[in-house]
């Protein structure tokens, strides 16, 4: 019987009033507990939590850090503050615990339980140990409730409450829980005999046995065990490989990719199932010499899904199989014949068949059947065609056609919001297309409050166009709750946090995105950016080298404009010349090369590139020109470009708050005024 010690963040949670709920309506109580467990499993898994035990109306969960525990608790309570509301209270403490089989032991468990007992519906309470770990994280507002003496806990403990907007903070006269009672703690002495002392004696004896057992496990038995971390693996992992298009109507071949992505996303919504996004066509191509079992091992997944699609006029056939790759056992082989107008139903059916085989008992995502009934099949097909087959020029018209077919089609509006957002980050002025993205995102959300595409677009627009950082953060976290499998959301969110100089949090979300999709190299790109903006050049260098070693062809993307500072004494200029030569239409390597030239005092060469970039960047992204101006020492011109960037809502302008390239003009009142207009005054760089 092996046991393992480690320091852990312990979270106790229970539903307030569950007993009376059970008495009033057993059916409603069961629905409530199922809803609670579905949310707990979905959110806890995101933060590497391990649910140790369910006990009636509550749960015991452990985490590897206080930050992850508190982030998880906050997200759970934010969900339960919305309809349908659920009266949950949470208590968190950090302490050393002993893992024995499927249980844990230790004083920390008892303390977390006692802290939770003080709570009220909606509260998140925690000990000073937790507070010390998160006190420098500005996203948490906290209030001390004072010190308390808990039953069976030695000494007094200070307890804090999460006081973010929407979180109740209990008043001192409202607190009650598992606290010491002075009259109970003193033994009653009877003149007529010892009968009244027996309850006290039994308590003392029981406490002695508990302490003796804990001493044995922690100091005698535990001393002989290896002190290692236990692995936390809350998910069943599956790779869904691209469905092959086997013929039929050639102009419908895009449906194979669409079907793959939609099935993949639907399976990812099921709690306790982790879908590896790193199974795109390019990843599979790199692994094409391997068999299915070897590919699954490479992707670190247990299950694998393969399939094919045929389309003939309005009829289609999807054939797919689910394999337990470790056992090399085909668990499911299925054929779904359907009409294209029933495409939405067919992809949901495929996802459900896969999920049930992997995890026989699961809570189906609420409301999916209602959404399914509202989907217009013709509008949905046009939406998929725009998303998966449309080129740059016709995507807009296809999305517009989808909402013309059905004016209440949320996905069509979401597709337009995402399209205009991408244009704002590439070819068009943000002042022109960000408002369009916001308008269509809000329409999509009004029609479907769980529109993760619409919410992501709105969150991005809010900080790039409105400079409303707090509201943007709320929307990003809502998206992550709705669709925790979409790695790109974590990267977008990390970018916002980096612009606010909240670099530790940015790296936390980048790592989350990397865990979900370890084969996408863009996560390393974002990590380099985050280290660079945090002024940690050594880690930025190391990550840059890692990226270059994994895929030298990815170097074009890795030639961000400031990276010449990472390699001041190398042949970086020569590398950039080659990248510019191979990618003549890409402006980023040219910006980087101009800065690299200026750093080597080759100003004429830098000026030549600058002049080439003016017609490309001045209409949409003049902040890049400002960056080159600063390196050339042309500060007045830099301020002209920065003001223009603000007017155009240049999507890259937000990085000036963190980018060391702008340090020479950072203290200038004009720069500080610009930072204030962007609502970044309270987020100075390191």
C-alpha positions as CSV (number, residue, x, y, z in Angstrom):
1,X,0.0,0.0,0.0
2,X,1.9,3.0,-1.3
3,X,1.6,6.5,0.2
4,X,3.0,9.8,-1.0
5,X,3.4,13.2,0.6
6,X,3.3,16.5,-1.1
7,X,2.2,20.1,-0.6
8,X,-1.2,20.8,-2.1
9,X,-3.9,23.4,-2.4
10,X,-7.0,21.8,-1.0
11,X,-10.5,22.9,-2.0
12,X,-13.7,22.0,-0.2
13,X,-17.0,22.9,-1.7
14,X,-20.6,22.1,-0.9
15,X,-24.1,23.1,-1.9
16,X,-25.9,25.2,0.7
17,X,-29.4,24.0,1.5
18,X,-29.1,20.7,-0.4
19,X,-31.0,18.8,2.3
20,X,-34.1,20.9,2.1
21,X,-33.8,20.9,-1.7
22,X,-33.9,17.1,-1.5
23,X,-36.9,17.1,0.7
24,X,-38.8,19.5,-1.6
25,X,-38.0,17.8,-4.9
26,X,-35.8,14.8,-5.2
27,X,-35.7,15.1,-9.0
28,X,-34.7,18.7,-8.9
29,X,-32.0,17.9,-6.3
30,X,-30.5,15.2,-8.6
31,X,-30.5,17.6,-11.5
32,X,-28.7,20.1,-9.4
33,X,-26.0,17.7,-8.2
34,X,-25.4,16.5,-11.7
35,X,-25.1,20.1,-13.0
36,X,-22.7,20.8,-10.1
37,X,-20.5,17.8,-10.9
38,X,-20.4,18.5,-14.6
39,X,-19.2,22.1,-14.0
40,X,-16.7,21.0,-11.4
41,X,-15.2,18.3,-13.6
42,X,-15.0,20.6,-16.6
43,X,-13.4,23.6,-14.8
44,X,-11.2,21.6,-12.4
45,X,-9.6,19.8,-15.3
46,X,-8.5,23.1,-16.8
47,X,-6.5,23.9,-13.7
48,X,-4.9,20.4,-13.3
49,X,-7.1,19.7,-10.3
50,X,-7.8,16.2,-9.0
51,X,-11.2,15.5,-7.6
52,X,-10.5,13.2,-4.7
53,X,-14.0,12.6,-3.4
54,X,-17.6,13.4,-3.8
55,X,-19.6,13.3,-0.6
56,X,-23.3,13.9,-1.1
57,X,-23.7,17.6,-1.9
58,X,-20.0,18.5,-1.9
59,X,-16.5,17.6,-3.0
60,X,-12.9,17.5,-2.1
61,X,-10.3,18.6,-4.7
62,X,-6.6,19.2,-4.7
63,X,-4.4,21.4,-6.9
64,X,-0.7,21.8,-7.5
65,X,-0.8,25.5,-6.6
66,X,-2.9,28.1,-4.8
67,X,-3.2,30.2,-8.0
68,X,-4.8,27.3,-9.9
69,X,-7.1,26.5,-6.9
70,X,-8.3,30.1,-6.6
71,X,-8.7,30.6,-10.4
72,X,-10.8,27.4,-10.5
73,X,-12.9,28.5,-7.5
74,X,-13.6,31.9,-9.0
75,X,-14.6,30.5,-12.4
76,X,-16.9,27.9,-10.8
77,X,-18.7,30.6,-8.7
78,X,-19.0,32.9,-11.7
79,X,-20.8,30.1,-13.5
80,X,-23.2,29.5,-10.6
81,X,-23.9,33.2,-10.2
82,X,-25.7,33.0,-13.6
83,X,-28.9,31.2,-14.3
84,X,-29.5,28.4,-13.3
85,X,-27.9,29.7,-10.1
86,X,-26.5,27.2,-7.6
87,X,-25.8,28.2,-3.9
88,X,-22.2,26.9,-3.5
89,X,-19.6,27.8,-0.9
90,X,-15.9,27.1,-1.2
91,X,-13.0,26.9,1.2
92,X,-9.3,26.6,0.2
93,X,-6.1,26.0,2.2
94,X,-2.5,24.9,1.5
95,X,-0.9,22.1,3.5
96,X,1.1,18.9,3.3
97,X,-1.1,15.9,2.7
98,X,-0.6,12.2,2.5
99,X,-2.0,10.4,-0.6
100,X,-3.1,6.9,0.3
101,X,-4.7,4.9,-2.5
102,X,-7.6,7.1,-3.5
103,X,-7.8,9.1,-0.3
104,X,-5.8,12.0,1.3
105,X,-5.0,12.7,4.9
106,X,-3.6,15.6,6.8
107,X,-4.4,18.6,8.9
108,X,-4.7,20.7,5.8
109,X,-7.8,18.7,4.8
110,X,-9.5,19.4,8.1
111,X,-8.6,23.2,7.9
112,X,-10.0,23.6,4.4
113,X,-13.2,22.0,5.6
114,X,-13.4,24.3,8.6
115,X,-12.8,27.4,6.4
116,X,-15.5,26.3,3.9
117,X,-18.0,25.9,6.8
118,X,-17.8,29.7,7.4
119,X,-19.0,30.5,3.9
120,X,-22.3,31.6,2.5
121,X,-23.8,31.0,-1.0
122,X,-21.4,32.3,-3.6
123,X,-18.4,32.8,-1.3
124,X,-14.8,31.7,-1.8
125,X,-12.9,31.8,1.5
126,X,-9.2,30.9,2.0
127,X,-6.4,30.9,4.6
128,X,-3.5,33.3,4.9
129,X,-1.3,30.6,3.4
130,X,-3.3,30.9,0.2
131,X,-3.4,34.7,0.5
132,X,0.4,35.0,0.6
133,X,0.7,33.0,-2.6
134,X,-1.7,35.2,-4.6
135,X,-1.4,38.6,-3.0
136,X,0.6,40.0,-6.0
137,X,-2.0,38.9,-8.5
138,X,-4.0,42.0,-9.3
139,X,-6.9,40.0,-10.7
140,X,-7.9,38.9,-7.2
141,X,-9.5,41.4,-4.8
142,X,-9.4,40.1,-1.2
143,X,-10.7,41.1,2.2
144,X,-9.6,39.7,5.6
145,X,-12.5,38.5,7.7
146,X,-10.4,38.3,10.8
147,X,-9.0,35.4,12.8
148,X,-10.9,32.4,14.0
149,X,-10.4,29.4,16.2
150,X,-11.8,26.2,14.6
151,X,-12.8,23.0,16.2
152,X,-9.9,20.5,16.3
153,X,-7.5,23.0,14.9
154,X,-4.6,24.3,17.1
155,X,-4.3,28.1,17.4
156,X,-6.2,30.8,15.5
157,X,-6.2,31.3,11.7
158,X,-6.8,34.4,9.6
159,X,-9.4,33.9,6.9
160,X,-9.8,35.9,3.7
161,X,-12.7,36.2,1.2
162,X,-12.5,36.7,-2.5
163,X,-14.1,40.2,-3.0
164,X,-14.2,40.6,-6.8
165,X,-17.3,42.1,-8.3
166,X,-20.2,39.8,-7.8
167,X,-18.7,37.9,-4.9
168,X,-20.4,38.2,-1.5
169,X,-18.2,39.1,1.4
170,X,-19.7,37.8,4.7
171,X,-20.1,40.2,7.6
172,X,-18.5,39.2,10.9
173,X,-21.8,39.0,12.7
174,X,-23.1,36.6,10.0
175,X,-20.3,34.1,10.3
176,X,-21.0,30.7,11.7
177,X,-19.4,27.3,11.1
178,X,-17.2,24.7,12.7
179,X,-15.8,27.1,15.3
180,X,-14.7,26.5,18.9
181,X,-17.3,27.1,21.5
182,X,-15.9,28.1,24.9
183,X,-18.5,26.3,26.9
184,X,-18.1,23.2,24.9
185,X,-14.3,23.1,25.1
186,X,-14.3,23.1,28.9
187,X,-15.0,19.7,30.6
188,X,-18.0,19.8,32.9
189,X,-17.2,18.6,36.4
190,X,-20.0,16.8,38.3
191,X,-20.0,16.7,42.1
192,X,-22.1,13.6,42.0
193,X,-19.7,11.5,39.8
194,X,-17.8,11.2,36.5
195,X,-20.7,10.3,34.2
196,X,-20.8,13.8,32.5
197,X,-17.0,13.6,31.8
198,X,-17.3,10.6,29.5
199,X,-18.2,12.5,26.3
200,X,-15.1,14.7,26.9
201,X,-12.9,11.7,27.6
202,X,-14.1,10.0,24.5
203,X,-13.3,13.1,22.4
204,X,-9.8,13.3,23.9
205,X,-9.3,9.5,23.3
206,X,-10.5,9.8,19.7
207,X,-8.3,12.8,19.1
208,X,-5.3,10.9,20.5
209,X,-6.0,8.0,18.1
210,X,-6.3,10.4,15.2
211,X,-3.0,12.1,16.0
212,X,-1.3,8.8,16.6
213,X,-2.4,7.5,13.2
214,X,-1.4,10.8,11.5
215,X,2.0,10.5,13.2
216,X,2.5,7.0,12.0
217,X,1.6,7.8,8.4
218,X,3.5,11.0,8.2
219,X,6.7,10.3,10.2
220,X,7.1,6.5,10.4
221,X,5.3,4.9,7.5
222,X,5.8,7.9,5.2
223,X,9.5,8.1,5.9
224,X,9.9,4.8,4.0
225,X,8.0,5.9,1.0
226,X,9.4,7.7,-2.0
227,X,8.5,11.4,-1.8
228,X,7.2,12.0,-5.3
229,X,4.4,13.9,-6.9
230,X,1.4,11.9,-8.0
231,X,0.4,12.3,-11.6
232,X,-2.8,14.1,-12.2
233,X,-4.6,13.0,-15.3
234,X,-8.2,14.0,-15.2
235,X,-9.0,13.3,-18.8
236,X,-9.5,10.5,-21.3
237,X,-7.4,11.6,-24.3
238,X,-8.4,11.1,-27.9
239,X,-7.1,12.2,-31.3
240,X,-9.6,12.7,-34.1
241,X,-7.7,12.5,-37.4
242,X,-8.9,14.4,-40.5
243,X,-11.7,12.5,-42.3
244,X,-10.7,11.5,-45.8
245,X,-12.8,12.7,-48.7
246,X,-13.4,9.7,-50.9
247,X,-15.1,11.2,-53.9
248,X,-18.5,12.2,-55.1
249,X,-19.1,15.9,-55.6
250,X,-15.7,17.6,-55.9
251,X,-17.1,21.0,-54.9
252,X,-18.2,19.4,-51.6
253,X,-14.7,18.2,-50.6
254,X,-14.4,20.9,-48.0
255,X,-17.1,19.1,-46.0
256,X,-14.6,16.5,-44.9
257,X,-12.5,19.1,-43.1
258,X,-15.7,20.8,-41.8
259,X,-17.0,17.5,-40.4
260,X,-13.7,16.7,-38.7
261,X,-13.5,20.0,-37.0
262,X,-17.1,20.1,-35.8
263,X,-17.0,16.5,-34.5
264,X,-13.8,17.2,-32.8
265,X,-15.2,20.3,-31.1
266,X,-18.4,18.5,-30.0
267,X,-16.5,15.7,-28.4
268,X,-14.3,18.2,-26.6
269,X,-17.4,19.6,-24.9
270,X,-17.8,16.3,-23.0
271,X,-16.4,16.5,-19.4
272,X,-13.3,14.4,-18.7
273,X,-12.5,13.9,-22.4
274,X,-9.5,15.7,-23.8
275,X,-9.4,16.1,-27.6
276,X,-5.9,16.7,-29.0
277,X,-6.2,19.5,-31.6
278,X,-2.7,18.6,-32.9
279,X,-4.2,16.2,-35.4
280,X,-4.6,18.7,-38.3
281,X,-3.6,17.8,-41.8
282,X,0.0,19.2,-41.5
283,X,0.6,17.3,-38.2
284,X,-0.7,14.1,-39.7
285,X,1.5,14.6,-42.8
286,X,4.6,14.9,-40.5
287,X,3.6,11.6,-38.9
288,X,2.5,9.8,-42.1
289,X,5.3,7.2,-41.9
290,X,3.9,5.9,-38.6
291,X,1.0,3.5,-38.1
292,X,-2.0,4.4,-36.0
293,X,-0.6,3.0,-32.7
294,X,2.7,4.9,-33.2
295,X,0.9,8.1,-34.1
296,X,-1.2,7.9,-31.0
297,X,1.9,7.3,-28.9
298,X,3.6,10.3,-30.5
299,X,0.5,12.4,-29.7
300,X,0.3,11.0,-26.2
301,X,-3.4,9.9,-26.5
302,X,-5.1,6.6,-25.7
303,X,-7.9,6.7,-28.3
304,X,-7.9,7.5,-32.0
305,X,-10.7,8.2,-34.5
306,X,-10.3,7.8,-38.3
307,X,-12.9,8.2,-40.9
308,X,-14.0,9.1,-44.4
309,X,-16.8,11.1,-46.0
310,X,-18.6,10.6,-49.3
311,X,-21.1,13.1,-50.8
312,X,-23.4,12.6,-53.7
313,X,-25.8,15.5,-54.5
314,X,-27.6,16.0,-51.2
315,X,-26.8,12.6,-49.7
316,X,-23.7,11.8,-47.6
317,X,-22.1,8.9,-45.8
318,X,-19.7,9.1,-42.9
319,X,-17.7,6.0,-42.0
320,X,-15.5,6.2,-38.9
321,X,-13.9,4.0,-36.3
322,X,-12.7,4.5,-32.7
323,X,-9.6,2.5,-31.7
324,X,-8.1,2.0,-28.3
325,X,-4.5,2.6,-29.6
326,X,-2.8,1.2,-26.5
327,X,-4.6,-2.2,-26.8
328,X,-4.8,-1.9,-30.6
329,X,-8.5,-2.7,-30.3
330,X,-11.3,-1.3,-32.5
331,X,-14.0,-0.3,-30.1
332,X,-16.4,1.2,-32.6
333,X,-17.0,1.0,-36.3
334,X,-19.9,3.1,-37.5
335,X,-21.6,4.3,-40.7
336,X,-23.9,7.3,-40.6
337,X,-26.0,8.0,-43.7
338,X,-27.6,11.4,-43.8
339,X,-28.9,14.2,-46.0
340,X,-26.8,17.4,-46.1
341,X,-29.7,19.3,-44.5
342,X,-29.2,17.0,-41.5
343,X,-25.4,17.7,-41.3
344,X,-25.7,19.3,-37.8
345,X,-27.5,16.3,-36.4
346,X,-25.1,13.9,-38.0
347,X,-22.0,15.5,-36.5
348,X,-23.6,15.5,-33.1
349,X,-24.5,11.9,-33.4
350,X,-21.0,10.9,-34.4
351,X,-19.6,12.9,-31.4
352,X,-22.0,11.2,-29.0
353,X,-21.2,7.7,-30.2
354,X,-17.5,8.4,-29.7
355,X,-18.0,10.0,-26.3
356,X,-20.2,7.2,-25.0
357,X,-17.6,4.6,-25.9
358,X,-14.8,6.5,-24.2
359,X,-16.7,7.6,-21.2
360,X,-20.0,5.6,-20.8
361,X,-21.4,7.9,-18.1
362,X,-21.4,11.6,-18.8
363,X,-23.6,14.7,-18.5
364,X,-24.6,15.9,-21.9
365,X,-23.9,19.6,-22.5
366,X,-27.2,21.4,-21.5
367,X,-29.5,22.7,-24.3
368,X,-27.7,21.1,-27.2
369,X,-30.9,19.5,-28.5
370,X,-32.6,22.9,-28.3
371,X,-29.9,24.5,-30.3
372,X,-30.0,21.7,-32.8
373,X,-33.7,22.3,-33.5
374,X,-33.0,26.0,-34.2
375,X,-30.2,25.4,-36.8
376,X,-31.3,26.1,-40.3
377,X,-29.6,23.4,-42.4
378,X,-29.1,25.6,-45.5
379,X,-27.6,28.5,-43.5
380,X,-25.4,26.1,-41.6
381,X,-24.0,24.6,-44.8
382,X,-23.3,28.0,-46.2
383,X,-21.5,28.9,-42.9
384,X,-19.4,25.8,-43.1
385,X,-18.6,26.5,-46.7
386,X,-17.4,30.0,-45.8
387,X,-15.3,28.8,-42.9
388,X,-13.7,25.9,-44.5
389,X,-13.6,26.5,-48.3
390,X,-14.1,30.2,-48.8
391,X,-11.1,32.2,-49.9
392,X,-10.1,35.7,-48.7
393,X,-12.4,37.4,-51.2
394,X,-15.6,35.4,-50.9
395,X,-15.8,34.5,-47.2
396,X,-17.7,37.7,-46.4
397,X,-20.3,37.2,-49.1
398,X,-20.8,33.6,-48.0
399,X,-21.3,34.6,-44.3
400,X,-23.7,37.3,-45.3
401,X,-25.6,34.8,-47.4
402,X,-26.0,32.5,-44.4
403,X,-27.7,35.2,-42.3
404,X,-29.8,36.3,-45.3
405,X,-31.1,32.7,-45.4
406,X,-31.8,32.8,-41.7
407,X,-31.7,36.2,-39.9
408,X,-31.6,34.4,-36.5
409,X,-28.5,32.2,-37.4
410,X,-26.0,33.0,-34.6
411,X,-23.1,31.2,-36.2
412,X,-23.3,33.3,-39.4
413,X,-23.0,36.5,-37.3
414,X,-20.1,35.0,-35.3
415,X,-18.3,34.1,-38.6
416,X,-18.6,37.7,-39.8
417,X,-17.3,39.0,-36.4
418,X,-14.3,36.6,-36.6
419,X,-13.6,37.6,-40.2
420,X,-13.6,41.4,-39.5
421,X,-11.4,40.8,-36.5
422,X,-8.9,39.0,-38.7
423,X,-9.0,41.9,-41.1
424,X,-8.3,44.3,-38.3
425,X,-5.1,42.3,-37.5
426,X,-3.9,42.2,-41.0
427,X,-4.9,44.4,-44.0
428,X,-7.5,47.0,-42.9
429,X,-7.6,49.8,-40.4
430,X,-9.0,48.8,-37.0
431,X,-11.1,51.9,-36.9
432,X,-13.0,50.6,-40.0
433,X,-13.5,46.9,-39.2
434,X,-13.3,46.6,-35.3
435,X,-16.8,48.3,-35.1
436,X,-18.2,45.8,-37.6
437,X,-16.7,42.9,-35.6
438,X,-18.3,44.2,-32.4
439,X,-21.7,44.7,-34.1
440,X,-21.9,41.2,-35.5
441,X,-20.4,39.6,-32.3
442,X,-23.0,41.2,-30.2
443,X,-25.8,40.0,-32.5
444,X,-24.4,36.5,-32.4
445,X,-24.3,36.5,-28.6
446,X,-27.8,38.0,-28.4
447,X,-29.0,35.0,-30.4
448,X,-26.9,32.4,-28.5
449,X,-25.2,33.4,-25.2
450,X,-22.8,30.5,-25.5
451,X,-21.4,31.6,-28.9
452,X,-17.7,31.0,-28.2
453,X,-16.7,32.5,-31.6
454,X,-18.7,35.7,-31.0
455,X,-17.5,36.0,-27.5
456,X,-13.8,35.6,-28.5
457,X,-14.2,38.2,-31.2
458,X,-15.9,40.6,-28.8
459,X,-13.3,40.0,-26.1
460,X,-10.5,40.8,-28.6
461,X,-12.2,44.0,-29.9
462,X,-12.9,45.3,-26.4
463,X,-9.2,45.6,-25.6
464,X,-7.9,46.5,-29.1
465,X,-10.6,49.0,-29.9
466,X,-12.4,50.1,-26.7
467,X,-9.4,49.6,-24.4
468,X,-11.8,48.1,-21.9
469,X,-9.4,45.6,-20.3
470,X,-11.6,44.5,-17.4
471,X,-14.6,43.7,-19.5
472,X,-12.4,41.9,-22.1
473,X,-11.0,39.7,-19.4
474,X,-14.4,38.7,-18.2
475,X,-15.4,37.7,-21.8
476,X,-12.2,35.7,-22.3
477,X,-12.8,33.7,-19.1
478,X,-16.4,33.1,-20.1
479,X,-15.2,31.7,-23.5
480,X,-12.8,29.4,-21.7
481,X,-15.6,28.1,-19.5
482,X,-17.8,27.5,-22.6
483,X,-15.2,25.9,-24.7
484,X,-12.0,25.0,-22.7
485,X,-10.6,22.9,-25.6
486,X,-10.0,25.9,-28.0
487,X,-6.3,26.6,-27.5
488,X,-6.3,29.8,-29.5
489,X,-8.4,31.5,-26.8
490,X,-5.7,31.0,-24.2
491,X,-3.2,32.6,-26.5
492,X,-5.4,35.6,-27.3
493,X,-6.0,36.1,-23.6
494,X,-2.3,35.8,-22.8
495,X,-1.6,38.6,-25.3
496,X,-4.0,40.9,-23.5
497,X,-2.4,40.1,-20.2
498,X,1.1,40.8,-21.6
499,X,-0.1,44.2,-22.8
500,X,-1.1,44.8,-19.2
501,X,2.3,43.6,-18.1
502,X,0.7,40.8,-16.2
503,X,3.4,38.4,-17.5
504,X,3.2,35.6,-15.0
505,X,-0.5,35.2,-15.8
506,X,0.2,35.4,-19.5
507,X,2.6,32.6,-19.3
508,X,0.1,30.6,-17.2
509,X,-2.5,30.8,-20.0
510,X,0.1,30.2,-22.8
511,X,1.1,27.0,-21.0
512,X,-2.5,26.0,-20.7
513,X,-2.9,26.4,-24.5
514,X,0.3,24.5,-25.0
515,X,-1.0,21.6,-22.9
516,X,-4.2,21.4,-25.0
517,X,-2.4,21.7,-28.3
518,X,1.3,20.8,-27.9
519,X,2.1,20.4,-31.6
520,X,1.2,24.0,-32.6
521,X,4.3,26.0,-32.8
522,X,2.5,29.3,-32.4
523,X,2.3,28.7,-28.6
524,X,6.1,28.9,-28.5
525,X,5.9,32.2,-30.5
526,X,3.6,33.6,-27.9
527,X,5.9,32.4,-25.2
528,X,8.9,34.2,-26.8
529,X,6.8,37.4,-26.9
530,X,5.8,37.1,-23.3
531,X,9.3,36.6,-22.1
532,X,10.5,39.4,-24.4
533,X,7.9,41.9,-23.0
534,X,8.7,40.8,-19.5
535,X,12.4,41.7,-20.2
536,X,13.5,38.1,-19.5
537,X,15.7,37.9,-22.5
538,X,17.5,34.8,-21.5
539,X,14.3,32.7,-21.4
540,X,13.2,34.4,-24.6
541,X,16.4,33.3,-26.3
542,X,16.1,29.7,-25.0
543,X,12.5,29.5,-26.3
544,X,13.5,31.0,-29.6
545,X,16.2,28.4,-30.0
546,X,13.7,25.6,-29.1
547,X,11.3,26.9,-31.8
548,X,14.1,27.1,-34.4
549,X,15.2,23.5,-33.6
550,X,11.6,22.1,-33.8
551,X,11.0,23.7,-37.2
552,X,13.5,25.9,-39.0
553,X,10.8,26.8,-41.6
554,X,8.8,28.5,-38.8
555,X,11.6,31.1,-38.5
556,X,9.6,33.6,-40.6
557,X,7.0,33.9,-38.0
558,X,9.7,34.0,-35.3
559,X,11.3,37.1,-36.8
560,X,9.3,39.6,-34.7
561,X,10.4,43.1,-34.8
562,X,12.3,43.3,-31.5
563,X,14.0,39.9,-31.6
564,X,17.3,41.4,-32.7
565,X,17.9,42.3,-29.1
566,X,18.0,38.6,-28.3
567,X,21.0,38.0,-30.5
568,X,23.1,41.2,-30.5
569,X,26.4,39.4,-31.3
570,X,25.2,36.8,-33.8
571,X,24.5,36.6,-37.5
572,X,20.9,37.6,-36.9
573,X,21.0,40.2,-39.7
574,X,22.0,37.6,-42.2
575,X,19.2,35.3,-41.0
576,X,16.7,38.2,-41.5
577,X,18.0,39.0,-45.0
578,X,17.3,35.4,-46.0
579,X,13.9,35.4,-44.5
580,X,13.0,38.7,-46.2
581,X,14.3,37.4,-49.5
582,X,12.1,34.2,-49.2
583,X,9.1,36.2,-48.0
584,X,9.1,39.5,-50.0
585,X,5.4,40.3,-49.3
586,X,5.7,39.9,-45.5
587,X,6.3,43.1,-43.7
588,X,7.3,41.7,-40.2
589,X,10.7,40.4,-41.2
590,X,11.4,43.8,-42.9
591,X,10.5,45.7,-39.7
592,X,12.8,43.3,-37.8
593,X,15.6,43.8,-40.3
594,X,15.3,47.6,-40.2
595,X,15.6,47.5,-36.4
596,X,18.6,45.1,-36.6
597,X,20.3,47.5,-39.1
598,X,19.7,50.5,-36.8
599,X,21.2,48.6,-33.8
600,X,24.3,48.0,-35.8
601,X,24.4,51.7,-36.8
602,X,23.7,50.9,-40.4
603,X,21.1,53.7,-40.6
604,X,21.0,54.1,-44.4
605,X,20.0,50.5,-44.8
606,X,17.4,50.9,-42.1
607,X,16.1,54.1,-43.7
608,X,15.8,52.4,-47.1
609,X,13.5,49.6,-45.6
610,X,11.5,52.2,-43.7
611,X,10.7,54.1,-46.9
612,X,9.6,50.8,-48.5
613,X,7.3,50.1,-45.6
614,X,5.5,53.5,-45.5
615,X,2.8,52.7,-48.1
616,X,2.3,49.3,-46.6
617,X,2.1,50.2,-42.9
618,X,1.0,53.8,-42.6
619,X,-2.7,53.1,-43.6
620,X,-3.1,50.3,-41.1
621,X,-0.2,49.7,-38.7
622,X,1.9,52.8,-38.2
623,X,3.0,51.7,-34.8
624,X,5.6,49.5,-36.5
625,X,6.9,52.6,-38.2
626,X,7.0,54.4,-34.9
627,X,9.1,51.5,-33.5
628,X,11.7,51.9,-36.3
629,X,11.7,55.7,-35.7
630,X,12.6,55.2,-32.1
631,X,15.5,53.0,-33.0
632,X,16.6,55.6,-35.5
633,X,16.4,58.3,-32.8
634,X,13.6,60.1,-34.7
635,X,11.4,60.7,-31.7
636,X,9.2,63.4,-33.1
637,X,8.3,61.3,-36.1
638,X,7.7,58.4,-33.8
639,X,5.0,60.4,-31.9
640,X,3.3,61.3,-35.1
641,X,3.1,57.7,-36.1
642,X,1.8,56.7,-32.6
643,X,-0.9,59.3,-32.7
644,X,-2.0,58.1,-36.1
645,X,-1.9,54.5,-34.8
646,X,-4.3,55.5,-32.0
647,X,-6.7,57.2,-34.5
648,X,-6.7,54.1,-36.7
649,X,-7.0,51.7,-33.8
650,X,-3.9,49.9,-35.0
651,X,-4.1,46.5,-33.5
652,X,-0.4,46.4,-32.6
653,X,-0.5,49.7,-30.7
654,X,-1.3,48.0,-27.4
655,X,2.2,46.4,-27.2
656,X,3.9,49.8,-26.7
657,X,3.1,49.5,-23.0
658,X,5.3,46.5,-22.6
659,X,7.8,46.7,-25.4
660,X,11.3,47.8,-24.3
661,X,11.9,49.4,-27.7
662,X,9.8,52.4,-26.6
663,X,11.8,52.9,-23.3
664,X,13.7,55.9,-24.8
665,X,10.5,57.9,-25.0
666,X,8.5,56.2,-22.2
667,X,8.8,59.1,-19.8
668,X,7.8,61.8,-22.3
669,X,4.4,63.3,-21.3
670,X,3.1,62.6,-24.8
671,X,3.8,58.9,-24.4
672,X,2.2,58.9,-20.9
673,X,-0.9,60.7,-22.2
674,X,-1.2,58.0,-24.9
675,X,-0.9,55.2,-22.3
676,X,-3.6,56.9,-20.2
677,X,-5.9,57.2,-23.2
678,X,-5.5,53.4,-23.7
679,X,-6.4,52.8,-20.0
680,X,-3.0,51.3,-19.3
681,X,-1.7,53.8,-16.8
682,X,-2.1,51.3,-13.9
683,X,-0.1,48.6,-15.7
684,X,3.5,49.9,-15.9
685,X,6.3,47.6,-17.3
686,X,8.7,45.7,-15.1
